[in-house]
Each structure stands twice: as structure tokens, then as C-alpha cells.
């Protein structure tokens, strides 16, 4: 990738909205939220890896295309 990835206006707005929500949280709420968010990021990464392995036929027992 030679060009940097840019966020859409909708995504930028979503970030600002998220920022406002987080600023209204207590420290404990924000820390708890951050841990849950990180867990969701790891789950998404795991799902992407599983999906790609399946699509590329890299899973054990999957037919080679």
C-alpha cells in the first residue's frame, strides 16, 4: 500500500461521537470498556483469520481448489 488509508466522513463522525461518549465515562467505566473493546478486536481478528484460512483452503481437511 503506497497510499495511506483514509477514513470516510461517516467514520470520522463516528470517532468524534465515540470520543464524546468516552469523555462522559468515569475512569473505571472507561477502563472496563477498553478491556471489552480489546477483547472484541481480538475476536474479530480470530474470525478474519479463520475466514481467510477457509477461503484460501488452508484449514486441515478443506478441499484444495
mmCIF file of the N, C-alpha and C atoms, coordinates in Angstrom:
data_MODEL
# 
_entry.id   MODEL 
# 
loop_
_atom_site.group_PDB 
_atom_site.id 
_atom_site.type_symbol 
_atom_site.label_atom_id 
_atom_site.label_alt_id 
_atom_site.label_comp_id 
_atom_site.label_asym_id 
_atom_site.label_entity_id 
_atom_site.label_seq_id 
_atom_site.pdbx_PDB_ins_code 
_atom_site.Cartn_x 
_atom_site.Cartn_y 
_atom_site.Cartn_z 
_atom_site.occupancy 
_atom_site.B_iso_or_equiv 
_atom_site.pdbx_formal_charge 
_atom_site.auth_seq_id 
_atom_site.auth_comp_id 
_atom_site.auth_asym_id 
_atom_site.auth_atom_id 
_atom_site.pdbx_PDB_model_num 
ATOM 1   N N  . UNK A 1 1  ? 0.830   -1.178  0.000  1.00 0.00 ? 1  UNK A N  1 
ATOM 2   C CA . UNK A 1 1  ? 0.000   0.000   0.000  1.00 0.00 ? 1  UNK A CA 1 
ATOM 3   C C  . UNK A 1 1  ? 0.878   1.246   0.000  1.00 0.00 ? 1  UNK A C  1 
ATOM 4   N N  . UNK A 1 2  ? 0.871   1.940   -1.098 1.00 0.00 ? 2  UNK A N  1 
ATOM 5   C CA . UNK A 1 2  ? 1.682   3.144   -1.152 1.00 0.00 ? 2  UNK A CA 1 
ATOM 6   C C  . UNK A 1 2  ? 0.916   4.363   -0.655 1.00 0.00 ? 2  UNK A C  1 
ATOM 7   N N  . UNK A 1 3  ? -0.409  4.336   -0.744 1.00 0.00 ? 3  UNK A N  1 
ATOM 8   C CA . UNK A 1 3  ? -1.212  5.452   -0.275 1.00 0.00 ? 3  UNK A CA 1 
ATOM 9   C C  . UNK A 1 3  ? -1.771  5.150   1.119  1.00 0.00 ? 3  UNK A C  1 
ATOM 10  N N  . UNK A 1 4  ? -1.759  6.158   2.002  1.00 0.00 ? 4  UNK A N  1 
ATOM 11  C CA . UNK A 1 4  ? -2.325  5.924   3.338  1.00 0.00 ? 4  UNK A CA 1 
ATOM 12  C C  . UNK A 1 4  ? -3.835  5.715   3.251  1.00 0.00 ? 4  UNK A C  1 
ATOM 13  N N  . UNK A 1 5  ? -4.355  4.890   4.128  1.00 0.00 ? 5  UNK A N  1 
ATOM 14  C CA . UNK A 1 5  ? -5.783  4.634   4.176  1.00 0.00 ? 5  UNK A CA 1 
ATOM 15  C C  . UNK A 1 5  ? -6.447  5.803   4.892  1.00 0.00 ? 5  UNK A C  1 
ATOM 16  N N  . UNK A 1 6  ? -7.509  6.318   4.292  1.00 0.00 ? 6  UNK A N  1 
ATOM 17  C CA . UNK A 1 6  ? -8.232  7.425   4.899  1.00 0.00 ? 6  UNK A CA 1 
ATOM 18  C C  . UNK A 1 6  ? -9.619  6.974   5.304  1.00 0.00 ? 6  UNK A C  1 
ATOM 19  N N  . UNK A 1 7  ? -10.104 7.522   6.403  1.00 0.00 ? 7  UNK A N  1 
ATOM 20  C CA . UNK A 1 7  ? -11.440 7.196   6.883  1.00 0.00 ? 7  UNK A CA 1 
ATOM 21  C C  . UNK A 1 7  ? -12.476 8.045   6.150  1.00 0.00 ? 7  UNK A C  1 
ATOM 22  N N  . UNK A 1 8  ? -13.643 7.464   5.966  1.00 0.00 ? 8  UNK A N  1 
ATOM 23  C CA . UNK A 1 8  ? -14.733 8.216   5.346  1.00 0.00 ? 8  UNK A CA 1 
ATOM 24  C C  . UNK A 1 8  ? -15.231 9.278   6.327  1.00 0.00 ? 8  UNK A C  1 
ATOM 25  N N  . UNK A 1 9  ? -16.019 10.218  5.827  1.00 0.00 ? 9  UNK A N  1 
ATOM 26  C CA . UNK A 1 9  ? -16.594 11.239  6.704  1.00 0.00 ? 9  UNK A CA 1 
ATOM 27  C C  . UNK A 1 9  ? -17.476 10.602  7.770  1.00 0.00 ? 9  UNK A C  1 
ATOM 28  N N  . UNK A 1 10 ? -18.202 9.565   7.387  1.00 0.00 ? 10 UNK A N  1 
ATOM 29  C CA . UNK A 1 10 ? -19.056 8.857   8.350  1.00 0.00 ? 10 UNK A CA 1 
ATOM 30  C C  . UNK A 1 10 ? -18.211 8.236   9.461  1.00 0.00 ? 10 UNK A C  1 
ATOM 31  N N  . UNK A 1 11 ? -17.084 7.640   9.099  1.00 0.00 ? 11 UNK A N  1 
ATOM 32  C CA . UNK A 1 11 ? -16.207 7.038   10.100 1.00 0.00 ? 11 UNK A CA 1 
ATOM 33  C C  . UNK A 1 11 ? -15.589 8.103   11.002 1.00 0.00 ? 11 UNK A C  1 
ATOM 34  N N  . UNK A 1 12 ? -15.212 9.232   10.424 1.00 0.00 ? 12 UNK A N  1 
ATOM 35  C CA . UNK A 1 12 ? -14.663 10.329  11.218 1.00 0.00 ? 12 UNK A CA 1 
ATOM 36  C C  . UNK A 1 12 ? -15.706 10.850  12.203 1.00 0.00 ? 12 UNK A C  1 
ATOM 37  N N  . UNK A 1 13 ? -16.934 10.983  11.760 1.00 0.00 ? 13 UNK A N  1 
ATOM 38  C CA . UNK A 1 13 ? -18.014 11.409  12.653 1.00 0.00 ? 13 UNK A CA 1 
ATOM 39  C C  . UNK A 1 13 ? -18.206 10.398  13.781 1.00 0.00 ? 13 UNK A C  1 
ATOM 40  N N  . UNK A 1 14 ? -18.154 9.116   13.423 1.00 0.00 ? 14 UNK A N  1 
ATOM 41  C CA . UNK A 1 14 ? -18.313 8.055   14.413 1.00 0.00 ? 14 UNK A CA 1 
ATOM 42  C C  . UNK A 1 14 ? -17.223 8.142   15.481 1.00 0.00 ? 14 UNK A C  1 
ATOM 43  N N  . UNK A 1 15 ? -16.020 8.457   15.070 1.00 0.00 ? 15 UNK A N  1 
ATOM 44  C CA . UNK A 1 15 ? -14.914 8.613   16.021 1.00 0.00 ? 15 UNK A CA 1 
ATOM 45  C C  . UNK A 1 15 ? -15.189 9.767   16.976 1.00 0.00 ? 15 UNK A C  1 
ATOM 46  N N  . UNK A 1 16 ? -15.657 10.882  16.450 1.00 0.00 ? 16 UNK A N  1 
ATOM 47  C CA . UNK A 1 16 ? -15.954 12.041  17.303 1.00 0.00 ? 16 UNK A CA 1 
ATOM 48  C C  . UNK A 1 16 ? -17.075 11.711  18.285 1.00 0.00 ? 16 UNK A C  1 
ATOM 49  N N  . UNK A 1 17 ? -18.085 11.002  17.824 1.00 0.00 ? 17 UNK A N  1 
ATOM 50  C CA . UNK A 1 17 ? -19.185 10.592  18.689 1.00 0.00 ? 17 UNK A CA 1 
ATOM 51  C C  . UNK A 1 17 ? -18.678 9.661   19.792 1.00 0.00 ? 17 UNK A C  1 
ATOM 52  N N  . UNK A 1 18 ? -17.829 8.719   19.408 1.00 0.00 ? 18 UNK A N  1 
ATOM 53  C CA . UNK A 1 18 ? -17.235 7.785   20.359 1.00 0.00 ? 18 UNK A CA 1 
ATOM 54  C C  . UNK A 1 18 ? -16.411 8.542   21.405 1.00 0.00 ? 18 UNK A C  1 
ATOM 55  N N  . UNK A 1 19 ? -15.647 9.514   20.925 1.00 0.00 ? 19 UNK A N  1 
ATOM 56  C CA . UNK A 1 19 ? -14.823 10.320  21.822 1.00 0.00 ? 19 UNK A CA 1 
ATOM 57  C C  . UNK A 1 19 ? -15.682 11.027  22.872 1.00 0.00 ? 19 UNK A C  1 
ATOM 58  N N  . UNK A 1 20 ? -16.803 11.573  22.453 1.00 0.00 ? 20 UNK A N  1 
ATOM 59  C CA . UNK A 1 20 ? -17.717 12.247  23.377 1.00 0.00 ? 20 UNK A CA 1 
ATOM 60  C C  . UNK A 1 20 ? -18.258 11.277  24.414 1.00 0.00 ? 20 UNK A C  1 
ATOM 61  N N  . UNK A 1 21 ? -18.632 10.080  23.967 1.00 0.00 ? 21 UNK A N  1 
ATOM 62  C CA . UNK A 1 21 ? -19.158 9.072   24.890 1.00 0.00 ? 21 UNK A CA 1 
ATOM 63  C C  . UNK A 1 21 ? -18.115 8.680   25.931 1.00 0.00 ? 21 UNK A C  1 
ATOM 64  N N  . UNK A 1 22 ? -16.894 8.481   25.486 1.00 0.00 ? 22 UNK A N  1 
ATOM 65  C CA . UNK A 1 22 ? -15.827 8.057   26.399 1.00 0.00 ? 22 UNK A CA 1 
ATOM 66  C C  . UNK A 1 22 ? -15.510 9.164   27.408 1.00 0.00 ? 22 UNK A C  1 
ATOM 67  N N  . UNK A 1 23 ? -15.535 10.408  26.964 1.00 0.00 ? 23 UNK A N  1 
ATOM 68  C CA . UNK A 1 23 ? -15.236 11.521  27.867 1.00 0.00 ? 23 UNK A CA 1 
ATOM 69  C C  . UNK A 1 23 ? -16.258 11.619  28.988 1.00 0.00 ? 23 UNK A C  1 
ATOM 70  N N  . UNK A 1 24 ? -17.463 11.126  28.754 1.00 0.00 ? 24 UNK A N  1 
ATOM 71  C CA . UNK A 1 24 ? -18.515 11.183  29.766 1.00 0.00 ? 24 UNK A CA 1 
ATOM 72  C C  . UNK A 1 24 ? -18.471 10.001  30.740 1.00 0.00 ? 24 UNK A C  1 
ATOM 73  N N  . UNK A 1 25 ? -17.584 9.046   30.493 1.00 0.00 ? 25 UNK A N  1 
ATOM 74  C CA . UNK A 1 25 ? -17.471 7.875   31.358 1.00 0.00 ? 25 UNK A CA 1 
ATOM 75  C C  . UNK A 1 25 ? -16.562 8.176   32.542 1.00 0.00 ? 25 UNK A C  1 
ATOM 76  N N  . UNK A 1 26 ? -16.800 7.444   33.617 1.00 0.00 ? 26 UNK A N  1 
ATOM 77  C CA . UNK A 1 26 ? -15.855 7.506   34.733 1.00 0.00 ? 26 UNK A CA 1 
ATOM 78  C C  . UNK A 1 26 ? -14.597 6.743   34.320 1.00 0.00 ? 26 UNK A C  1 
ATOM 79  N N  . UNK A 1 27 ? -13.547 6.918   35.086 1.00 0.00 ? 27 UNK A N  1 
ATOM 80  C CA . UNK A 1 27 ? -12.290 6.216   34.786 1.00 0.00 ? 27 UNK A CA 1 
ATOM 81  C C  . UNK A 1 27 ? -12.508 4.690   34.786 1.00 0.00 ? 27 UNK A C  1 
ATOM 82  N N  . UNK A 1 28 ? -13.236 4.206   35.781 1.00 0.00 ? 28 UNK A N  1 
ATOM 83  C CA . UNK A 1 28 ? -13.486 2.765   35.891 1.00 0.00 ? 28 UNK A CA 1 
ATOM 84  C C  . UNK A 1 28 ? -14.309 2.258   34.705 1.00 0.00 ? 28 UNK A C  1 
ATOM 85  N N  . UNK A 1 29 ? -15.332 3.026   34.321 1.00 0.00 ? 29 UNK A N  1 
ATOM 86  C CA . UNK A 1 29 ? -16.150 2.630   33.168 1.00 0.00 ? 29 UNK A CA 1 
ATOM 87  C C  . UNK A 1 29 ? -15.303 2.593   31.902 1.00 0.00 ? 29 UNK A C  1 
ATOM 88  N N  . UNK A 1 30 ? -14.453 3.599   31.731 1.00 0.00 ? 30 UNK A N  1 
ATOM 89  C CA . UNK A 1 30 ? -13.612 3.670   30.536 1.00 0.00 ? 30 UNK A CA 1 
ATOM 90  C C  . UNK A 1 30 ? -12.625 2.500   30.492 1.00 0.00 ? 30 UNK A C  1 
ATOM 91  N N  . UNK A 1 31 ? -12.057 2.152   31.632 1.00 0.00 ? 31 UNK A N  1 
ATOM 92  C CA . UNK A 1 31 ? -11.110 1.037   31.672 1.00 0.00 ? 31 UNK A CA 1 
ATOM 93  C C  . UNK A 1 31 ? -11.818 -0.280  31.355 1.00 0.00 ? 31 UNK A C  1 
ATOM 94  N N  . UNK A 1 32 ? -12.988 -0.473  31.921 1.00 0.00 ? 32 UNK A N  1 
ATOM 95  C CA . UNK A 1 32 ? -13.767 -1.682  31.661 1.00 0.00 ? 32 UNK A CA 1 
ATOM 96  C C  . UNK A 1 32 ? -14.157 -1.753  30.179 1.00 0.00 ? 32 UNK A C  1 
ATOM 97  N N  . UNK A 1 33 ? -14.574 -0.622  29.656 1.00 0.00 ? 33 UNK A N  1 
ATOM 98  C CA . UNK A 1 33 ? -14.959 -0.543  28.253 1.00 0.00 ? 33 UNK A CA 1 
ATOM 99  C C  . UNK A 1 33 ? -13.772 -0.860  27.349 1.00 0.00 ? 33 UNK A C  1 
ATOM 100 N N  . UNK A 1 34 ? -12.613 -0.342  27.685 1.00 0.00 ? 34 UNK A N  1 
ATOM 101 C CA . UNK A 1 34 ? -11.412 -0.567  26.890 1.00 0.00 ? 34 UNK A CA 1 
ATOM 102 C C  . UNK A 1 34 ? -11.037 -2.042  26.840 1.00 0.00 ? 34 UNK A C  1 
ATOM 103 N N  . UNK A 1 35 ? -11.154 -2.723  27.966 1.00 0.00 ? 35 UNK A N  1 
ATOM 104 C CA . UNK A 1 35 ? -10.855 -4.154  28.013 1.00 0.00 ? 35 UNK A CA 1 
ATOM 105 C C  . UNK A 1 35 ? -11.835 -4.925  27.124 1.00 0.00 ? 35 UNK A C  1 
ATOM 106 N N  . UNK A 1 36 ? -13.138 -4.572  27.190 1.00 0.00 ? 36 UNK A N  1 
ATOM 107 C CA . UNK A 1 36 ? -14.144 -5.237  26.358 1.00 0.00 ? 36 UNK A CA 1 
ATOM 108 C C  . UNK A 1 36 ? -13.888 -4.958  24.881 1.00 0.00 ? 36 UNK A C  1 
ATOM 109 N N  . UNK A 1 37 ? -13.518 -3.729  24.563 1.00 0.00 ? 37 UNK A N  1 
ATOM 110 C CA . UNK A 1 37 ? -13.221 -3.362  23.178 1.00 0.00 ? 37 UNK A CA 1 
ATOM 111 C C  . UNK A 1 37 ? -12.032 -4.157  22.646 1.00 0.00 ? 37 UNK A C  1 
ATOM 112 N N  . UNK A 1 38 ? -11.001 -4.303  23.464 1.00 0.00 ? 38 UNK A N  1 
ATOM 113 C CA . UNK A 1 38 ? -9.819  -5.074  23.059 1.00 0.00 ? 38 UNK A CA 1 
ATOM 114 C C  . UNK A 1 38 ? -10.192 -6.539  22.829 1.00 0.00 ? 38 UNK A C  1 
ATOM 115 N N  . UNK A 1 39 ? -11.031 -7.077  23.706 1.00 0.00 ? 39 UNK A N  1 
ATOM 116 C CA . UNK A 1 39 ? -11.497 -8.461  23.547 1.00 0.00 ? 39 UNK A CA 1 
ATOM 117 C C  . UNK A 1 39 ? -12.233 -8.618  22.210 1.00 0.00 ? 39 UNK A C  1 
ATOM 118 N N  . UNK A 1 40 ? -13.085 -7.658  21.887 1.00 0.00 ? 40 UNK A N  1 
ATOM 119 C CA . UNK A 1 40 ? -13.811 -7.715  20.618 1.00 0.00 ? 40 UNK A CA 1 
ATOM 120 C C  . UNK A 1 40 ? -12.864 -7.612  19.423 1.00 0.00 ? 40 UNK A C  1 
ATOM 121 N N  . UNK A 1 41 ? -11.817 -6.797  19.545 1.00 0.00 ? 41 UNK A N  1 
ATOM 122 C CA . UNK A 1 41 ? -10.835 -6.675  18.465 1.00 0.00 ? 41 UNK A CA 1 
ATOM 123 C C  . UNK A 1 41 ? -10.126 -8.009  18.239 1.00 0.00 ? 41 UNK A C  1 
ATOM 124 N N  . UNK A 1 42 ? -9.776  -8.686  19.317 1.00 0.00 ? 42 UNK A N  1 
ATOM 125 C CA . UNK A 1 42 ? -9.107  -9.981  19.199 1.00 0.00 ? 42 UNK A CA 1 
ATOM 126 C C  . UNK A 1 42 ? -10.044 -11.029 18.584 1.00 0.00 ? 42 UNK A C  1 
ATOM 127 N N  . UNK A 1 43 ? -11.320 -10.989 18.984 1.00 0.00 ? 43 UNK A N  1 
ATOM 128 C CA . UNK A 1 43 ? -12.292 -11.920 18.410 1.00 0.00 ? 43 UNK A CA 1 
ATOM 129 C C  . UNK A 1 43 ? -12.450 -11.671 16.911 1.00 0.00 ? 43 UNK A C  1 
ATOM 130 N N  . UNK A 1 44 ? -12.519 -10.407 16.511 1.00 0.00 ? 44 UNK A N  1 
ATOM 131 C CA . UNK A 1 44 ? -12.637 -10.068 15.088 1.00 0.00 ? 44 UNK A CA 1 
ATOM 132 C C  . UNK A 1 44 ? -11.417 -10.570 14.318 1.00 0.00 ? 44 UNK A C  1 
ATOM 133 N N  . UNK A 1 45 ? -10.231 -10.358 14.880 1.00 0.00 ? 45 UNK A N  1 
ATOM 134 C CA . UNK A 1 45 ? -9.009  -10.823 14.228 1.00 0.00 ? 45 UNK A CA 1 
ATOM 135 C C  . UNK A 1 45 ? -9.032  -12.337 14.058 1.00 0.00 ? 45 UNK A C  1 
ATOM 136 N N  . UNK A 1 46 ? -9.475  -13.047 15.101 1.00 0.00 ? 46 UNK A N  1 
ATOM 137 C CA . UNK A 1 46 ? -9.558  -14.507 15.041 1.00 0.00 ? 46 UNK A CA 1 
ATOM 138 C C  . UNK A 1 46 ? -10.552 -14.945 13.977 1.00 0.00 ? 46 UNK A C  1 
ATOM 139 N N  . UNK A 1 47 ? -11.686 -14.254 13.891 1.00 0.00 ? 47 UNK A N  1 
ATOM 140 C CA . UNK A 1 47 ? -12.689 -14.593 12.878 1.00 0.00 ? 47 UNK A CA 1 
ATOM 141 C C  . UNK A 1 47 ? -12.150 -14.332 11.472 1.00 0.00 ? 47 UNK A C  1 
ATOM 142 N N  . UNK A 1 48 ? -11.434 -13.211 11.281 1.00 0.00 ? 48 UNK A N  1 
ATOM 143 C CA . UNK A 1 48 ? -10.842 -12.917 9.975  1.00 0.00 ? 48 UNK A CA 1 
ATOM 144 C C  . UNK A 1 48 ? -9.838  -13.998 9.581  1.00 0.00 ? 48 UNK A C  1 
ATOM 145 N N  . UNK A 1 49 ? -8.999  -14.381 10.517 1.00 0.00 ? 49 UNK A N  1 
ATOM 146 C CA . UNK A 1 49 ? -8.008  -15.425 10.223 1.00 0.00 ? 49 UNK A CA 1 
ATOM 147 C C  . UNK A 1 49 ? -8.689  -16.730 9.830  1.00 0.00 ? 49 UNK A C  1 
ATOM 148 N N  . UNK A 1 50 ? -9.721  -17.096 10.592 1.00 0.00 ? 50 UNK A N  1 
ATOM 149 C CA . UNK A 1 50 ? -10.457 -18.318 10.298 1.00 0.00 ? 50 UNK A CA 1 
ATOM 150 C C  . UNK A 1 50 ? -11.096 -18.229 8.912  1.00 0.00 ? 50 UNK A C  1 
ATOM 151 N N  . UNK A 1 51 ? -11.718 -17.095 8.624  1.00 0.00 ? 51 UNK A N  1 
ATOM 152 C CA . UNK A 1 51 ? -12.365 -16.893 7.333  1.00 0.00 ? 51 UNK A CA 1 
ATOM 153 C C  . UNK A 1 51 ? -11.356 -16.986 6.187  1.00 0.00 ? 51 UNK A C  1 
ATOM 154 N N  . UNK A 1 52 ? -10.208 -16.323 6.342  1.00 0.00 ? 52 UNK A N  1 
ATOM 155 C CA . UNK A 1 52 ? -9.196  -16.356 5.286  1.00 0.00 ? 52 UNK A CA 1 
ATOM 156 C C  . UNK A 1 52 ? -8.631  -17.765 5.092  1.00 0.00 ? 52 UNK A C  1 
ATOM 157 N N  . UNK A 1 53 ? -8.369  -18.466 6.180  1.00 0.00 ? 53 UNK A N  1 
ATOM 158 C CA . UNK A 1 53 ? -7.880  -19.839 6.063  1.00 0.00 ? 53 UNK A CA 1 
ATOM 159 C C  . UNK A 1 53 ? -8.887  -20.695 5.313  1.00 0.00 ? 53 UNK A C  1 
ATOM 160 N N  . UNK A 1 54 ? -10.162 -20.508 5.631  1.00 0.00 ? 54 UNK A N  1 
ATOM 161 C CA . UNK A 1 54 ? -11.214 -21.264 4.960  1.00 0.00 ? 54 UNK A CA 1 
ATOM 162 C C  . UNK A 1 54 ? -11.267 -20.907 3.472  1.00 0.00 ? 54 UNK A C  1 
ATOM 163 N N  . UNK A 1 55 ? -11.242 -19.606 3.165  1.00 0.00 ? 55 UNK A N  1 
ATOM 164 C CA . UNK A 1 55 ? -11.326 -19.159 1.776  1.00 0.00 ? 55 UNK A CA 1 
ATOM 165 C C  . UNK A 1 55 ? -10.110 -19.591 0.962  1.00 0.00 ? 55 UNK A C  1 
ATOM 166 N N  . UNK A 1 56 ? -8.956  -19.620 1.568  1.00 0.00 ? 56 UNK A N  1 
ATOM 167 C CA . UNK A 1 56 ? -7.731  -19.985 0.880  1.00 0.00 ? 56 UNK A CA 1 
ATOM 168 C C  . UNK A 1 56 ? -7.460  -21.492 0.920  1.00 0.00 ? 56 UNK A C  1 
ATOM 169 N N  . UNK A 1 57 ? -8.353  -22.241 1.557  1.00 0.00 ? 57 UNK A N  1 
ATOM 170 C CA . UNK A 1 57 ? -8.187  -23.686 1.614  1.00 0.00 ? 57 UNK A CA 1 
ATOM 171 C C  . UNK A 1 57 ? -7.026  -24.132 2.479  1.00 0.00 ? 57 UNK A C  1 
ATOM 172 N N  . UNK A 1 58 ? -6.736  -23.390 3.524  1.00 0.00 ? 58 UNK A N  1 
ATOM 173 C CA . UNK A 1 58 ? -5.604  -23.714 4.385  1.00 0.00 ? 58 UNK A CA 1 
ATOM 174 C C  . UNK A 1 58 ? -5.997  -24.461 5.645  1.00 0.00 ? 58 UNK A C  1 
ATOM 175 N N  . UNK A 1 59 ? -7.301  -24.684 5.855  1.00 0.00 ? 59 UNK A N  1 
ATOM 176 C CA . UNK A 1 59 ? -7.743  -25.407 7.030  1.00 0.00 ? 59 UNK A CA 1 
ATOM 177 C C  . UNK A 1 59 ? -7.502  -26.891 6.832  1.00 0.00 ? 59 UNK A C  1 
ATOM 178 N N  . UNK A 1 60 ? -7.176  -27.609 7.902  1.00 0.00 ? 60 UNK A N  1 
ATOM 179 C CA . UNK A 1 60 ? -7.000  -29.054 7.788  1.00 0.00 ? 60 UNK A CA 1 
ATOM 180 C C  . UNK A 1 60 ? -8.293  -29.694 7.282  1.00 0.00 ? 60 UNK A C  1 
ATOM 181 N N  . UNK A 1 61 ? -8.169  -30.546 6.283  1.00 0.00 ? 61 UNK A N  1 
ATOM 182 C CA . UNK A 1 61 ? -9.339  -31.266 5.761  1.00 0.00 ? 61 UNK A CA 1 
ATOM 183 C C  . UNK A 1 61 ? -10.141 -30.481 4.745  1.00 0.00 ? 61 UNK A C  1 
ATOM 184 N N  . UNK A 1 62 ? -9.745  -29.247 4.445  1.00 0.00 ? 62 UNK A N  1 
ATOM 185 C CA . UNK A 1 62 ? -10.511 -28.495 3.456  1.00 0.00 ? 62 UNK A CA 1 
ATOM 186 C C  . UNK A 1 62 ? -10.024 -28.877 2.059  1.00 0.00 ? 62 UNK A C  1 
ATOM 187 N N  . UNK A 1 63 ? -10.929 -28.951 1.080  1.00 0.00 ? 63 UNK A N  1 
ATOM 188 C CA . UNK A 1 63 ? -10.527 -29.332 -0.269 1.00 0.00 ? 63 UNK A CA 1 
ATOM 189 C C  . UNK A 1 63 ? -9.689  -28.235 -0.916 1.00 0.00 ? 63 UNK A C  1 
ATOM 190 N N  . UNK A 1 64 ? -8.680  -28.632 -1.631 1.00 0.00 ? 64 UNK A N  1 
ATOM 191 C CA . UNK A 1 64 ? -7.835  -27.669 -2.343 1.00 0.00 ? 64 UNK A CA 1 
ATOM 192 C C  . UNK A 1 64 ? -8.514  -27.320 -3.656 1.00 0.00 ? 64 UNK A C  1 
ATOM 193 N N  . UNK A 1 65 ? -8.597  -26.053 -3.958 1.00 0.00 ? 65 UNK A N  1 
ATOM 194 C CA . UNK A 1 65 ? -9.266  -25.610 -5.186 1.00 0.00 ? 65 UNK A CA 1 
ATOM 195 C C  . UNK A 1 65 ? -8.259  -25.385 -6.275 1.00 0.00 ? 65 UNK A C  1 
# 
